[in-house]
């Protein structure tokens, strides 16, 4: 009878140890799930930031193209004015001679 009682006590100890391991595994799982949720939130935040930065980059590219076009237009006007000045100077020199 003592042998049965000893085996029952050993079995009970194993059950308690198993329950303790299962409880720790449950806590570990909860911690991992919390970390996973935090990482997913961080990922969503970074994805949103990437989308925002891409939109800003596209707006900047459009603004840059517009500024380049304006620069080319101003350059063409300046070159036209310089040509007109050169013609006027030539006409003045021709009339003065």
Secondary structure as UniProt FT lines:
FT   HELIX           2..96
//
